[in-house]
């Protein structure tokens, strides 16, 4: 069936129904990201287990920029090589980028075909996934380095401004804790606002290039029920058994590789940094502790009684010695009887 010609200036929807470039880009990129993210994450974890990727201080940023590669597949290498932003190292980063390219093209195709039919009521063009991937990747390669420089310069300037602000005479008396909190809020707010504005501009640019595809698309013919049945059937593979076998086999292979590589690459302490072995304490038994305490109390009581008895004997001996000394002087003072004279 021949397609109807597209009227001049027709973009697939009326002006009231057509989404804005920001909304269009946000929806397509968001759906595409979550469609390909589980597959990318499986390969990323495998490469981490095989010690092919090492993300250092910026692991969160590195993961997001690598796995959100519909717009960062060309921008991240530019940031790492051209602007000296060191996110990680290892050959796995390059392998992950190469694997993300076909995954993103497939995810773009799945999401765009459904989105064009359901939301825009347009006929998806041929190879729409590859077309959208190329356009958004080029936009990301040109715009993300600019965003990186602008946000970095703004953050440094805001930090310097916050520091100089609290060097004034009337703010020097602010306590250290309140000063740090106020500086963080001040420069963080400025940097966040600039980042959000730059992200909106980037989404607008991506939405504009996506709208160029919608303008060339044909309107969908047929009823709403037919369109619903069509996009539902698009989600069902032609050979379900083959698809299930492929997914199950891939999952099993990745799991075996992950668990076989993980023990060999798990970080272990060096011989010079081994911690001393700590013996586990035996379980606490209240009855045994009470019996032990009773035995100790009995022993201490016996020792105390022995000490008291010994002290009493020593005091008794001291008293007896004192009485003996008192008797000897008394005996010495008694006068001898007078001698009897002989006639």
Residue frames relative to the residue before (quaternion, step in Angstrom):
aa qw qx qy qz dx dy dz
X 1.0000 0.0000 0.0000 0.0000 0.00 0.00 0.00
X 0.4123 -0.7291 0.4945 0.2321 3.55 -0.76 1.09
X 0.4448 -0.6956 0.5034 0.2549 3.52 -1.06 0.83
X 0.4979 -0.6445 0.4928 0.3063 3.53 -1.13 0.69
X 0.5256 -0.6359 0.4484 0.3440 3.60 -0.98 0.71
X 0.4624 -0.6765 0.5064 0.2686 3.52 -1.12 0.73
X 0.4428 -0.6932 0.4916 0.2859 3.61 -0.77 0.96
X 0.5956 -0.5797 0.4194 0.3651 3.55 -1.17 0.60
X 0.8211 0.2013 -0.1698 0.5064 3.55 -0.88 0.98
X 0.5159 0.6390 -0.4346 0.3697 3.61 1.22 0.07
X 0.1435 -0.8086 0.5677 0.0579 3.56 -0.83 1.00
X 0.7122 -0.4674 0.2584 0.4556 3.59 1.11 0.56
X 0.7889 0.0941 -0.0324 0.6064 3.59 1.11 -0.58
X 0.5771 -0.5598 0.4515 0.3870 3.54 -1.25 0.25
X 0.6674 -0.5099 0.3535 0.4119 3.55 -1.23 0.35
X 0.6546 0.5136 -0.3218 0.4518 3.58 1.06 -0.67
X 0.7390 0.4213 -0.2323 0.4716 3.61 1.05 -0.70
X 0.5735 0.6102 -0.3891 0.3838 3.61 1.11 -0.54
X 0.4001 -0.7168 0.5081 0.2608 3.63 -0.83 0.91
X 0.5752 -0.5800 0.4494 0.3618 3.53 -1.21 0.48
X 0.6493 -0.5252 0.3606 0.4154 3.61 -1.16 0.42
X 0.6449 0.5175 -0.3356 0.4514 3.61 0.97 -0.77
X 0.6769 0.4831 -0.2949 0.4705 3.59 0.88 -0.90
X 0.6430 0.5285 -0.3212 0.4517 3.58 0.97 -0.83
X 0.6889 0.4667 -0.2840 0.4764 3.59 0.86 -0.93
X 0.6530 0.5255 -0.3235 0.4392 3.58 0.93 -0.87
X 0.6796 0.4857 -0.3038 0.4582 3.59 0.87 -0.86
X 0.6902 0.4779 -0.2973 0.4548 3.59 0.82 -0.94
X 0.6808 0.4793 -0.2970 0.4676 3.61 0.89 -0.89
X 0.6469 0.5242 -0.3225 0.4503 3.59 1.00 -0.79
X 0.6816 0.4705 -0.2879 0.4808 3.59 0.87 -0.90
X 0.6523 0.5101 -0.3177 0.4619 3.59 1.00 -0.80
X 0.6210 0.5527 -0.3395 0.4400 3.58 1.00 -0.81
X 0.7408 0.4122 -0.2436 0.4711 3.61 0.77 -0.97
X 0.5818 0.5628 -0.3866 0.4419 3.59 1.20 -0.29
X 0.7858 0.3246 -0.1756 0.4963 3.59 0.90 -0.84
X 0.4889 0.7086 -0.4173 0.2910 3.59 1.22 -0.34
X 0.6651 0.4987 -0.3543 0.4282 3.70 0.75 -0.78
X 0.6547 0.5010 -0.3242 0.4640 3.60 0.96 -0.76
X 0.6582 0.5003 -0.3110 0.4688 3.59 0.94 -0.85
X 0.6506 0.5311 -0.3197 0.4387 3.57 0.96 -0.86
X 0.6168 0.5424 -0.3488 0.4513 3.60 1.04 -0.71
X 0.6817 0.4594 -0.2908 0.4897 3.59 0.91 -0.85
X 0.6273 0.5391 -0.3459 0.4431 3.60 1.00 -0.72
X 0.6661 0.4849 -0.3041 0.4782 3.60 0.93 -0.83
X 0.6226 0.5348 -0.3389 0.4600 3.59 1.06 -0.72
X 0.6798 0.4759 -0.2945 0.4740 3.60 0.91 -0.87
X 0.6197 0.5246 -0.3457 0.4704 3.59 1.08 -0.61
X 0.6595 0.5009 -0.3084 0.4680 3.57 0.99 -0.80
X 0.7019 0.4419 -0.2568 0.4960 3.59 1.10 -0.69
X 0.4437 -0.7250 0.4257 0.3102 3.59 1.33 0.16
X 0.3991 0.7101 -0.4782 0.3285 3.56 1.06 0.80
X 0.7476 0.2544 -0.1574 0.5929 3.58 1.29 -0.32
X 0.0126 -0.7740 0.6330 -0.0046 3.54 -1.01 0.85
X 0.0897 -0.7677 0.6342 0.0191 3.54 -0.43 1.27
X 0.2824 -0.7945 0.5195 0.1384 3.54 -0.79 1.01
X 0.8601 -0.0201 0.0159 0.5095 3.60 -0.64 -1.07
X 0.7603 0.3585 -0.1933 0.5060 3.60 1.05 -0.69
X 0.0869 0.8463 -0.5221 0.0608 3.57 0.90 0.90
X 0.6551 0.5167 -0.3282 0.4429 3.60 0.95 -0.79
X 0.6687 0.4866 -0.2921 0.4803 3.56 0.94 -0.92
X 0.6482 0.5270 -0.3233 0.4445 3.58 0.98 -0.80
X 0.6469 0.5120 -0.3194 0.4662 3.56 0.94 -0.87
X 0.6845 0.4929 -0.3067 0.4410 3.58 0.81 -0.95
X 0.7077 0.4639 -0.2811 0.4528 3.58 0.85 -0.91
X 0.6537 0.4916 -0.3254 0.4746 3.59 1.08 -0.61
X 0.7419 0.4236 -0.2371 0.4625 3.56 0.81 -0.98
X 0.6777 0.4188 -0.2987 0.5254 3.62 1.18 -0.35
X 0.1899 0.8772 -0.4260 0.1136 3.54 1.10 0.79
X 0.3978 0.6820 -0.5367 0.2977 3.70 0.98 0.20
X 0.7854 0.2425 -0.1524 0.5487 3.61 1.08 -0.58
X 0.7196 0.4400 -0.2507 0.4751 3.61 1.22 -0.21
X 0.4082 0.7439 -0.4661 0.2504 3.59 1.22 0.01
X 0.7443 0.3084 -0.2005 0.5574 3.60 1.13 -0.58
X 0.6227 0.5750 -0.3463 0.4022 3.61 1.12 -0.59
X 0.6643 0.5279 -0.3268 0.4162 3.60 0.91 -0.83
X 0.6430 0.4845 -0.3557 0.4747 3.67 0.89 -0.64
X 0.6191 0.5302 -0.3503 0.4613 3.60 1.06 -0.67
X 0.6607 0.5010 -0.3097 0.4654 3.59 0.97 -0.83
X 0.6925 0.4839 -0.2869 0.4516 3.59 0.96 -0.85
X 0.7621 0.3659 -0.2039 0.4937 3.60 0.90 -0.87
X 0.7494 0.4252 -0.2356 0.4496 3.57 0.87 -0.91
X 0.7962 0.2911 -0.1397 0.5118 3.57 0.95 -0.89
X 0.4824 -0.7167 0.4109 0.2913 3.59 1.25 0.16
X 0.4002 0.6946 -0.5031 0.3230 3.58 1.04 0.67
X 0.1604 -0.8164 0.5524 0.0512 3.56 -0.27 1.30
X 0.0888 -0.8154 0.5719 0.0093 3.58 -0.37 1.26
X 0.7771 -0.1811 0.1509 0.5836 3.57 0.98 -0.79
X 0.2620 -0.7437 0.5903 0.1728 3.51 -1.35 -0.10
X 0.5207 0.6243 -0.4782 0.3323 3.53 -1.30 0.35
X 0.5548 -0.6212 0.4405 0.3350 3.55 -1.16 0.64
X 0.5481 0.6389 -0.3968 0.3659 3.59 1.18 -0.36
X 0.5762 0.5834 -0.3901 0.4189 3.60 1.13 -0.50
X 0.6710 0.4815 -0.2942 0.4810 3.56 0.94 -0.86
X 0.6440 0.5115 -0.3237 0.4679 3.59 0.99 -0.80
X 0.6499 0.5148 -0.3227 0.4565 3.57 0.99 -0.80
X 0.6220 0.5276 -0.3421 0.4666 3.60 1.04 -0.70
X 0.6682 0.5007 -0.3062 0.4572 3.57 0.90 -0.88
X 0.6682 0.4824 -0.3046 0.4776 3.59 1.02 -0.75
X 0.6389 0.5470 -0.3323 0.4269 3.59 1.07 -0.67
X 0.5764 0.6121 -0.3895 0.3760 3.60 1.08 -0.58
X 0.7237 0.3929 -0.2879 0.4890 3.70 0.65 -0.89
X 0.6043 0.5529 -0.3651 0.4426 3.61 1.09 -0.62
X 0.6777 0.4849 -0.2927 0.4689 3.59 0.93 -0.87
X 0.6336 0.5179 -0.3415 0.4622 3.59 0.99 -0.75
X 0.6525 0.4987 -0.3096 0.4792 3.59 0.99 -0.83
X 0.6709 0.4939 -0.3057 0.4609 3.61 0.91 -0.90
X 0.6203 0.5317 -0.3388 0.4666 3.59 1.03 -0.75
X 0.6664 0.5105 -0.3109 0.4457 3.58 0.91 -0.88
X 0.6629 0.5029 -0.3096 0.4603 3.59 0.91 -0.91
X 0.7082 0.4631 -0.2688 0.4603 3.59 0.82 -1.02
X 0.6860 0.5027 -0.3033 0.4298 3.59 0.85 -0.96
X 0.6429 0.5182 -0.3442 0.4469 3.61 0.91 -0.78
X 0.6758 0.4725 -0.2963 0.4819 3.58 0.92 -0.87
X 0.6668 0.5126 -0.3069 0.4454 3.59 0.93 -0.90
X 0.6542 0.5106 -0.3247 0.4538 3.59 0.93 -0.83
X 0.6957 0.4643 -0.2873 0.4668 3.58 0.92 -0.83
X 0.7471 0.4357 -0.2322 0.4450 3.58 0.81 -1.01
X 0.7960 0.3318 -0.1624 0.4796 3.58 0.71 -1.06
X 0.7941 0.3367 -0.1606 0.4798 3.58 0.81 -1.00
X 0.2797 -0.7859 0.4990 0.2347 3.58 1.28 -0.34
X 0.4759 0.6369 -0.4398 0.4177 3.51 1.00 1.03
X 0.5035 -0.6269 0.5036 0.3160 3.53 -1.23 0.53
X 0.4008 -0.7261 0.4912 0.2663 3.64 -0.61 1.04
X 0.4264 -0.6967 0.5049 0.2790 3.62 -0.82 0.88
X 0.6161 -0.5298 0.4271 0.3966 3.55 -1.29 0.27
X 0.8438 0.0866 -0.1089 0.5184 3.55 -1.11 0.85
X 0.1673 0.8224 -0.5270 0.1344 3.56 0.94 0.83
X 0.6098 0.5656 -0.3615 0.4214 3.59 1.08 -0.63
X 0.6734 0.4790 -0.2924 0.4813 3.58 0.92 -0.90
X 0.6483 0.5291 -0.3241 0.4412 3.59 0.96 -0.83
X 0.6930 0.4609 -0.2873 0.4741 3.60 0.84 -0.92
X 0.6281 0.5416 -0.3477 0.4373 3.59 1.00 -0.74
X 0.6605 0.5039 -0.3140 0.4596 3.59 0.89 -0.88
X 0.6772 0.5044 -0.3030 0.4417 3.59 0.88 -0.93
X 0.7122 0.4412 -0.2731 0.4728 3.60 0.80 -0.94
X 0.6174 0.5385 -0.3554 0.4500 3.61 1.07 -0.62
X 0.6510 0.4998 -0.3158 0.4761 3.58 1.00 -0.78
X 0.6331 0.5175 -0.3310 0.4710 3.59 0.99 -0.80
X 0.6668 0.4980 -0.3053 0.4627 3.58 0.94 -0.84
X 0.6507 0.5212 -0.3221 0.4485 3.59 0.98 -0.80
X 0.7098 0.4397 -0.2637 0.4829 3.59 1.05 -0.68
X 0.7689 0.4123 -0.2060 0.4431 3.58 0.91 -0.88
X 0.6492 0.5570 -0.3448 0.3864 3.63 0.88 -0.81
X 0.6265 0.5019 -0.3713 0.4667 3.67 0.92 -0.56
X 0.6243 0.5157 -0.3417 0.4770 3.60 1.05 -0.72
X 0.6401 0.5157 -0.3243 0.4682 3.59 0.95 -0.86
X 0.6412 0.5371 -0.3223 0.4433 3.59 0.96 -0.88
X 0.6890 0.4768 -0.2820 0.4673 3.58 0.89 -0.94
X 0.6704 0.5047 -0.3104 0.4466 3.59 0.89 -0.91
X 0.6875 0.4717 -0.2918 0.4687 3.58 0.85 -0.93
X 0.6481 0.5145 -0.3242 0.4585 3.60 0.98 -0.77
X 0.6637 0.4887 -0.3038 0.4780 3.60 0.94 -0.86
X 0.6491 0.5163 -0.3210 0.4572 3.59 0.98 -0.82
X 0.6560 0.5156 -0.3174 0.4506 3.57 0.95 -0.85
X 0.6648 0.4935 -0.3080 0.4687 3.60 0.91 -0.88
X 0.6585 0.5035 -0.3126 0.4638 3.58 0.96 -0.83
X 0.6591 0.5057 -0.3129 0.4604 3.59 0.96 -0.83
X 0.6342 0.5178 -0.3349 0.4665 3.61 1.02 -0.74
X 0.6573 0.4990 -0.3106 0.4718 3.60 0.96 -0.85
X 0.6487 0.5140 -0.3190 0.4617 3.58 1.00 -0.80
X 0.6554 0.5043 -0.3186 0.4632 3.60 0.97 -0.83
X 0.6507 0.5070 -0.3237 0.4635 3.60 0.99 -0.77
X 0.6886 0.4721 -0.2910 0.4672 3.61 0.89 -0.88
X 0.5983 0.5768 -0.3665 0.4184 3.57 1.12 -0.61
X 0.7343 0.4056 -0.2368 0.4902 3.58 0.96 -0.83
X 0.5471 0.5797 -0.4183 0.4356 3.59 1.25 0.23
X 0.4848 0.6610 -0.4399 0.3668 3.59 1.26 -0.07
X 0.6577 -0.5602 0.3403 0.3712 3.53 -1.19 0.61
X 0.7283 0.4468 -0.2715 0.4430 3.60 0.83 -0.89
X 0.7118 0.4034 -0.2661 0.5097 3.64 1.26 -0.07
X 0.4586 0.7000 -0.4498 0.3122 3.60 1.20 0.06
X 0.6707 0.5174 -0.3023 0.4370 3.57 1.14 -0.50
X 0.4419 0.6879 -0.4687 0.3344 3.61 1.23 0.06
X 0.4993 -0.6620 0.4548 0.3250 3.64 -0.83 0.86
X 0.6588 -0.5542 0.3428 0.3760 3.56 -1.21 0.58
X 0.6684 0.5118 -0.3177 0.4365 3.60 0.86 -0.92
X 0.6793 0.4702 -0.2880 0.4843 3.59 0.90 -0.92
X 0.6265 0.5411 -0.3424 0.4443 3.58 1.05 -0.69
X 0.6601 0.4975 -0.3128 0.4679 3.60 0.90 -0.88
X 0.6660 0.5067 -0.3076 0.4529 3.58 0.93 -0.85
X 0.6650 0.4959 -0.3054 0.4675 3.58 0.95 -0.83
X 0.6426 0.5133 -0.3262 0.4660 3.60 1.00 -0.78
X 0.6526 0.5185 -0.3165 0.4528 3.59 0.95 -0.85
X 0.6631 0.4905 -0.3056 0.4757 3.57 0.95 -0.86
X 0.6596 0.5349 -0.3161 0.4229 3.58 0.94 -0.86
X 0.7709 0.3456 -0.2202 0.4876 3.58 0.58 -1.08
X 0.6034 0.5577 -0.3657 0.4372 3.60 1.13 -0.51
X 0.6380 0.5208 -0.3267 0.4638 3.57 1.03 -0.75
X 0.6609 0.5036 -0.3114 0.4611 3.58 0.91 -0.89
X 0.6822 0.4852 -0.2970 0.4594 3.60 0.87 -0.93
X 0.6505 0.5176 -0.3236 0.4519 3.59 1.00 -0.78
X 0.6484 0.5137 -0.3243 0.4588 3.59 0.94 -0.82
X 0.6592 0.4957 -0.3104 0.4726 3.59 0.93 -0.87
X 0.6426 0.5235 -0.3261 0.4546 3.59 0.97 -0.80
X 0.6655 0.4974 -0.3096 0.4624 3.59 0.92 -0.85
X 0.6450 0.5117 -0.3258 0.4648 3.58 0.99 -0.80
X 0.6660 0.4936 -0.3040 0.4695 3.59 0.96 -0.83
X 0.6364 0.5149 -0.3346 0.4669 3.61 1.03 -0.69
X 0.6370 0.5151 -0.3316 0.4679 3.60 1.00 -0.74
X 0.6374 0.5085 -0.3314 0.4747 3.58 1.01 -0.75
X 0.6530 0.5126 -0.3146 0.4603 3.58 0.98 -0.80
X 0.6468 0.4988 -0.3181 0.4814 3.58 1.00 -0.80
X 0.6276 0.5294 -0.3441 0.4554 3.59 1.01 -0.72
X 0.6545 0.5035 -0.3168 0.4666 3.59 0.97 -0.82
X 0.6581 0.4909 -0.3124 0.4778 3.58 0.95 -0.85
X 0.6492 0.5196 -0.3213 0.4530 3.59 1.01 -0.75
X 0.6254 0.5396 -0.3406 0.4492 3.57 1.07 -0.67
X 0.6832 0.4576 -0.3054 0.4801 3.60 0.93 -0.79
X 0.6218 0.5128 -0.3533 0.4751 3.61 1.12 -0.54
X 0.6295 0.5396 -0.3362 0.4468 3.60 1.04 -0.71
X 0.5815 0.5711 -0.3824 0.4353 3.59 1.14 -0.48
X 0.6353 0.5001 -0.3276 0.4889 3.58 1.17 -0.52
X 0.6560 0.5150 -0.3220 0.4481 3.59 0.97 -0.77
X 0.6330 0.5512 -0.3423 0.4223 3.59 1.06 -0.64
X 0.7046 0.4377 -0.2642 0.4921 3.57 1.17 -0.54
X 0.5458 0.6314 -0.3959 0.3829 3.60 1.29 -0.10
X 0.4511 -0.6767 0.5219 0.2575 3.56 -1.23 0.65
X 0.5052 -0.6246 0.4806 0.3516 3.64 -1.05 0.55
X 0.5014 -0.6545 0.4831 0.2948 3.56 -1.13 0.73
X 0.2635 -0.7483 0.5892 0.1535 3.55 -0.95 0.91
X 0.6484 0.5142 -0.3821 0.4113 3.56 -1.17 0.54
X 0.6385 -0.5480 0.3974 0.3662 3.50 -1.38 0.16
X 0.6789 -0.4787 0.3698 0.4161 3.51 -1.36 0.17
X 0.6381 0.5269 -0.3322 0.4526 3.61 0.99 -0.79
X 0.6509 0.5081 -0.3208 0.4641 3.58 1.01 -0.76
X 0.6418 0.5155 -0.3222 0.4674 3.56 1.07 -0.74
X 0.6314 0.5265 -0.3271 0.4660 3.58 1.05 -0.78
X 0.6615 0.4999 -0.3078 0.4667 3.58 0.92 -0.89
X 0.6422 0.5394 -0.3289 0.4340 3.55 1.01 -0.74
X 0.7276 0.4098 -0.2765 0.4755 3.61 0.78 -0.90
X 0.5794 0.5425 -0.3901 0.4666 3.60 1.20 -0.30
X 0.6717 0.4871 -0.2958 0.4734 3.56 0.97 -0.83
X 0.5797 0.5809 -0.3785 0.4281 3.59 1.15 -0.49
X 0.6798 0.4902 -0.2916 0.4610 3.58 1.11 -0.61
X 0.6480 0.4857 -0.3182 0.4928 3.60 1.23 -0.27
X 0.3685 -0.7450 0.5013 0.2406 3.63 -0.61 1.03
X 0.5941 -0.5809 0.4184 0.3668 3.55 -1.19 0.53
X 0.7689 0.1641 -0.0915 0.6111 3.59 1.01 -0.80
X 0.2138 -0.8224 0.5158 0.1094 3.56 -0.02 1.29
X 0.6300 0.5432 -0.3413 0.4376 3.59 1.01 -0.73
X 0.6549 0.5069 -0.3110 0.4663 3.56 0.99 -0.83
X 0.6573 0.5052 -0.3156 0.4616 3.58 0.96 -0.83
X 0.6533 0.5052 -0.3168 0.4665 3.60 0.95 -0.85
X 0.6556 0.5064 -0.3139 0.4639 3.58 0.97 -0.84
X 0.6551 0.5142 -0.3166 0.4542 3.58 0.96 -0.84
X 0.6724 0.4858 -0.3017 0.4698 3.61 0.91 -0.88
X 0.6706 0.4931 -0.3057 0.4622 3.59 0.91 -0.89
X 0.6660 0.5009 -0.3114 0.4568 3.58 0.93 -0.85
X 0.6494 0.5094 -0.3193 0.4656 3.57 0.98 -0.81
X 0.6548 0.5104 -0.3150 0.4599 3.58 0.97 -0.81
X 0.6536 0.5073 -0.3193 0.4620 3.58 0.97 -0.80
X 0.6605 0.5062 -0.3116 0.4587 3.59 0.93 -0.89
X 0.6672 0.4933 -0.3068 0.4663 3.59 0.92 -0.88
X 0.6430 0.5178 -0.3285 0.4588 3.62 1.00 -0.76
X 0.6552 0.5029 -0.3182 0.4654 3.59 0.94 -0.84
X 0.6605 0.4994 -0.3091 0.4678 3.58 0.94 -0.85
X 0.6448 0.5325 -0.3243 0.4421 3.58 0.98 -0.84
X 0.7480 0.4100 -0.2384 0.4642 3.60 0.70 -1.03
X 0.6335 0.5056 -0.3465 0.4721 3.60 1.15 -0.42
X 0.7041 0.4444 -0.2683 0.4845 3.60 1.09 -0.61
X 0.5912 0.6312 -0.3670 0.3425 3.59 1.06 -0.65
X 0.6953 0.4675 -0.3297 0.4351 3.70 0.71 -0.85
X 0.6660 0.5195 -0.3150 0.4328 3.60 1.04 -0.70
X 0.7664 0.3443 -0.1799 0.5116 3.58 1.11 -0.53
X 0.4033 0.7010 -0.4944 0.3187 3.60 1.20 0.23
X 0.4572 -0.6906 0.4701 0.3050 3.68 -0.71 0.91
X 0.0676 -0.7843 0.6166 0.0084 3.54 -0.97 0.93
X 0.5600 -0.6146 0.4233 0.3599 3.61 -1.08 0.62
X 0.5126 -0.6428 0.4784 0.3085 3.55 -1.11 0.72
X 0.6620 -0.5266 0.3539 0.3990 3.55 -1.25 0.45
X 0.6838 0.4861 -0.2928 0.4588 3.57 1.05 -0.69
X 0.7354 0.4029 -0.2167 0.5000 3.59 1.21 -0.30
X 0.3302 0.7586 -0.5083 0.2390 3.58 1.12 0.46
X 0.4046 -0.7086 0.5270 0.2376 3.54 -0.98 0.81
X 0.5451 -0.6121 0.4417 0.3648 3.62 -1.03 0.62
X 0.5172 -0.6474 0.4665 0.3095 3.50 -1.09 0.77
X 0.1847 -0.7767 0.5979 0.0716 3.54 -0.89 0.96
X 0.3237 -0.7550 0.5396 0.1844 3.53 -0.69 1.10
X 0.4788 -0.6721 0.4882 0.2840 3.50 -1.00 0.82
X 0.4352 -0.6992 0.5049 0.2584 3.56 -0.91 0.90
X 0.5125 -0.6446 0.4572 0.3359 3.58 -0.99 0.74
X 0.6064 -0.5720 0.3946 0.3866 3.58 -1.12 0.46
X 0.4810 -0.6813 0.4809 0.2705 3.53 -1.05 0.80
X 0.0941 -0.7887 0.6073 0.0141 3.57 -0.84 1.11
X 0.3666 -0.7713 0.4675 0.2282 3.61 -0.33 1.15
X 0.6503 0.5267 -0.3372 0.4313 3.64 0.91 -0.83
X 0.6613 0.4909 -0.3096 0.4753 3.58 0.91 -0.88
X 0.6413 0.5197 -0.3343 0.4549 3.58 0.99 -0.75
X 0.6547 0.5004 -0.3185 0.4686 3.60 0.98 -0.79
X 0.6483 0.5096 -0.3242 0.4637 3.62 0.95 -0.82
X 0.6483 0.5103 -0.3147 0.4693 3.54 1.01 -0.80
X 0.6495 0.5092 -0.3176 0.4668 3.58 0.98 -0.81
X 0.6390 0.5252 -0.3307 0.4544 3.58 1.01 -0.76
X 0.6448 0.5093 -0.3261 0.4675 3.58 0.98 -0.80
X 0.6470 0.5091 -0.3218 0.4676 3.57 0.98 -0.82
X 0.6447 0.5198 -0.3235 0.4577 3.58 0.99 -0.82
X 0.6417 0.5181 -0.3211 0.4654 3.62 0.99 -0.84
X 0.6597 0.5020 -0.3123 0.4640 3.59 0.93 -0.86
X 0.6693 0.4927 -0.3057 0.4646 3.55 0.94 -0.87
X 0.6282 0.5310 -0.3340 0.4603 3.58 1.07 -0.73
X 0.6501 0.5053 -0.3156 0.4716 3.60 0.98 -0.86
X 0.6550 0.5004 -0.3177 0.4687 3.59 0.95 -0.82
X 0.6474 0.5129 -0.3234 0.4618 3.58 1.02 -0.79
X 0.6520 0.4994 -0.3212 0.4716 3.59 0.96 -0.80
X 0.6385 0.5168 -0.3354 0.4612 3.60 1.00 -0.78
X 0.6551 0.5044 -0.3178 0.4642 3.58 0.99 -0.81
X 0.6533 0.5033 -0.3201 0.4663 3.60 0.98 -0.79
X 0.6462 0.5185 -0.3204 0.4593 3.57 0.99 -0.81
X 0.6559 0.5071 -0.3088 0.4662 3.54 0.99 -0.90
X 0.6496 0.5139 -0.3196 0.4602 3.56 1.02 -0.82
X 0.6387 0.5207 -0.3278 0.4621 3.60 1.02 -0.78
X 0.6488 0.5074 -0.3235 0.4658 3.59 0.99 -0.80
X 0.6508 0.5090 -0.3269 0.4588 3.56 0.96 -0.82
X 0.6476 0.5026 -0.3307 0.4675 3.59 1.01 -0.75
X 0.6374 0.5229 -0.3305 0.4595 3.60 1.01 -0.78
X 0.6506 0.5041 -0.3141 0.4732 3.59 0.97 -0.86
X 0.6439 0.5180 -0.3350 0.4526 3.58 0.99 -0.77
X 0.6511 0.5063 -0.3218 0.4650 3.59 1.00 -0.77
X 0.6484 0.5161 -0.3237 0.4565 3.60 0.94 -0.81
X 0.6471 0.5038 -0.3232 0.4723 3.58 0.95 -0.79
X 0.6462 0.5189 -0.3320 0.4505 3.60 0.99 -0.76
X 0.6457 0.5050 -0.3234 0.4727 3.63 1.00 -0.74
X 0.6359 0.5313 -0.3321 0.4507 3.60 0.97 -0.76
X 0.6641 0.4914 -0.3120 0.4693 3.60 0.91 -0.80
X 0.6486 0.5192 -0.3273 0.4501 3.61 1.04 -0.70
X 0.6395 0.5298 -0.3259 0.4518 3.62 1.06 -0.63
X 0.6406 0.5538 -0.3424 0.4071 3.62 0.88 -0.81
X 0.6764 0.4530 -0.3309 0.4773 3.72 0.74 -0.69
X 0.6281 0.5354 -0.3532 0.4406 3.59 1.02 -0.70
X 0.6549 0.5019 -0.3121 0.4710 3.57 0.97 -0.79
X 0.6491 0.5271 -0.3271 0.4403 3.55 1.07 -0.74
X 0.6799 0.4997 -0.2991 0.4457 3.67 1.03 -0.57
X 0.5350 0.6193 -0.4341 0.3766 3.67 1.10 -0.32
X 0.3820 -0.7474 0.4861 0.2432 3.76 -0.68 1.05
X 0.5058 -0.6426 0.4859 0.3084 3.55 -1.11 0.72
X 0.5371 -0.6214 0.4472 0.3542 3.63 -0.96 0.66
X 0.5435 -0.6350 0.4313 0.3396 3.66 -1.03 0.76
X 0.4866 -0.6651 0.4856 0.2916 3.55 -1.11 0.77
X 0.4365 -0.6915 0.5167 0.2537 3.59 -1.00 0.79
X 0.3749 -0.7238 0.5407 0.2077 3.52 -0.98 0.96
X 0.3943 -0.6982 0.5464 0.2421 3.50 -1.09 0.80
X 0.4836 -0.6542 0.4859 0.3196 3.61 -1.05 0.72
